[in-house]
Amino acid sequence: MSLLEEGIASAAGVGVSATRPDGKEKARGDFLFSNDLSSEDMLWGQTLRSPYPSAKIRKIDFSQALAMDGVHAILTADDVPGENIFGLEHPDQPVLAFDLVRYVGEPVAIVAANHPEVAKKAADAIYVDYEELDPLVNSQKAIKAAPIHPEGNIIRHLVIKHGDPDAIGNIIVEGEYEVGMQDQAFLGTESGIAFPSADGGVDLHISTQWLHSDKDQVASALNLPDDLVRVTLAGVGGAFGGREDVSMHVHLCMLAMHTGRPVKMVYDRNESFLGHVHRHPAKIWFRHSADESGLLVKVEAKVVLDGGAYASTTSAVLANACCFSVGPYRVPNAVIEGWGVRTNNPPCGAMRGFGNVQTCFAAEAQMDKLAKALSLDPVEFRLLNALETGDTLITGQEITGTAPVKEVLTSLAEYPLPEPIKSGLLDLPGGTGRTTDKSHVKRGVGYAASIKNLMFSEGFDDFSEARCIISDGEVLIKSACVEVGQGFVTLVGQIVEETLGITDATILPVDTSIGSAGSTSASRQTWMSGGAVLKACEAVVNALIIDLSSENGVAYDKSGLNLVSKDGSHSIDIATALQGRNYDEHVTHRHKRTFPLDHNGQGNAHVSFAFAAHRAVVDVDEELGLVRVVEIATSQDVGRVLNPVQARGQIEGGIAQGLGLALLEDLVLNNGKILNANFTDYLLPTSMDIPPIKIASLIEQSEPGAPFGAKGIGEPPVISSTPAIISAVRNATGKKLNRVPIKPEDLVF
Amino acid sequence: MGNAQESNQYELTVNDSRYVISGAWLGESLLYVLRERLGLYGSKNACEQGECGSCSVMMDDVLVCSCLVLAANAEGREIKTIESVADGSQLSDVQEAFIDTGAIQCGFCTPGLLVTIHDFLASNPEPEESEIKEAISGNLCRCTGYGRIVEAVQLVSIRRSERDT
């Protein structure tokens, strides 16, 4: 049901469609994004990047560039004060290249000047003498090729062996699949400003996903003690994983400290494509077998992820790709082998869906093939094998939380299909181009389902800190949780209202003066930082109860938003009781412990799982290779809906990115160089590409251990929407379509 | 660029205020000058090649991408930016609808969309859904999948017709 039908919510608290507290500023254009910051006496930074995928740096001569009018500094690897190495999970990437460049776009030198155009011209005037080397650009060859990095080419090799390796079902299907390189393409490019401070430290204001990870990496590279690097969140124009890694952070701080002036840097769109990690391209082989009753017997897979030149989060992405390779199904026997490798392609790392996306595309194609081989309806076949609570994953982990896979599939299949093919001008593939007519158009329907792990896995100590400060009845919340657009700021107000009965909580500046909230990624912040805020508010209530009890000489209990004395003589609501009082409760919230995978890929490595299913309906003009997505319907396992409008926004936005991977978004590489690093040639879905998105059902089964019983909802919409669309196109055309995004020629030939 | 030979002086009329731009490089785009010289940061720079609509402004009542206009060429034109859409502290009905329907997530595309939609609704007060989608197809949004944005426009259309009857 749409908001127009439901009416606009005015209530607050958890479960209603509270509106964004930053909505007014954002609508007015007053909200300060990281590129809107400026300062008196500010300089502009610029990065010189490698034009080659692999080359030795023989010499850098910047004397002419430095002599240019308006240029204040040019710094190279020689000027990095501390460790010239950084990395999100593991330091393996130079802040500035010193001996070799390993990908097109690798930073080599940085410039500060009085105008951005001067800075660009100065960067162009730096002479770098390169000796070009043969680049390694084939991920499969990288496994055995000569190393391009001191740590070798294999970032991680992961084997999962589960059940009987010799088991095999009678019905066998096999396939090879490929996923292209998708970009997060957040609209606000990387930007920030660094201020040198009088204490010898630096203040960095930047758009990011994880302030404390940034701080640690910057401090190490600058050789500064922890407390002299202060990172403050500046307004974030979208993230989707692409801001989890350090980009310009160290460069900005180096330039600011060197010049003694504030330095601002804004990547242009081309540089943004070069300056952040992408979704890992994948090559995947699968063999699935089932018995004649339609039960899965075994899944075998080989997965190669192209990590590009540096590790970033490749190790964790590979774990997801392998652990969840078989999808949300009961698989008694599995042999999965994965490699995350280094090549001289652009580095890859986190993007929404994080490894699950790649193998889900391939595995769901396999599930369709098996259903066909068994003469079973694709949904019926999936239902036969759907995971339930108490089932065991191929990693040996038992699902102890909720697992409503059957519910998402059944509710989706029951949802009515859209009207038959229409012939209106905007209804046919090609739209107003009027390239086709109804008689040439075929309709297809496809289903896919997915599983996503929530939060960090494999033994990582995952936590979030929060403070709830009561200052004369006013509520202030302090957390380092990054708002990237997902609506955490809305949720904070809802939690405060739900627990304290007070509206208009103030969120204090998001910075490193409190402990880490972890990354805004992995569908984790509602659970982790939402949980921390909830605990902090509850701690305030507990402190208030103790004070009231001692003041009045009678014990109090909490009853909803009221505090009632045990003898029933006194009752006061929490908000009133907090008037004139001051509290400051600081808490740390952790999820249940996880463990590393053993040498057979077995272990309780993950916290919780969310499930989704998607159904795509497409119209295809096969002669012209045109696809029009008519409708996408979805059901999703959400635990509990905390804000219906924001939930819908996550689902619609995620599906749009899944559609992009299915049909449009592909960074095209030639010998390691991106050929389409701009919005003219890298095609993002526009409003004309996105069909009506129907939510068949949001399954609300409270997840044990989750604050409010809610599961993260950001990632599942991306994961199975892509395979559902491709399944529908296969259904319409009979084509194999083993690579996404599909292209017109895949349909025509 | 701090180079006297390339410096010049020109005037801009933005949101009914006149500004003298002096000592600036003449190669600066209108978007750059609005943002970095006039401090009007509401117009956004997402692609700077006319593909994303984030920098949309009105120039003599025509919707343009300010990244594609040379600031010095905008002399004598009436420029209206996102900063002129609200009436003081009173948000416009489109701005209100964006908040109500959840059309804002990160908000980076929001100013450009609001300028575009105000222009669109002025000429088409009761649009079909397909017309709304076409009208905003030059504005990229990466967060929302456009569903809430289309609904915001529909909500404005309904509220305006209710107000007028």
Interface residues (C-beta under 8 A of the other chain):
Chain A: S2 L3 L4 I8 S17 T19 R20 D22 G23 K24 K26 A27 R28 G29 D30 F31 L32 F33 N35 D36 S38 D69 G70 N114 H115 E117 V118 Q184 A185 F186 L187 G188 T189 G235 V236 G237 G238 A239 F240 V266 D268 R269 L426 V484 G485 Q486 G487 V645 Q646 R648 G649 E652 G653 G654 I655 A656 Q657 N678 F679 T680 L684 P685 T686 S687 M688 I690 P692 I693
Chain B: M1 G2 N3 W25 G27 R35 E36 G39 Y41 G42 S43 K44 N45 A46 C47 E48 Q49 E51 C52 S54 T81 I82 E83 V85 A86 L91 Q95 E96 F98 I99 D100 T101 G102 I104 Q105 C106 G107 F108 C109 T110 P111 L114 S130 I132 K133 E134 I136 S137 G138 N139 L140 C141 R142 C143 T144 G145 Y146 G147 R148 I149 V150 E151 Q154 L155 I158
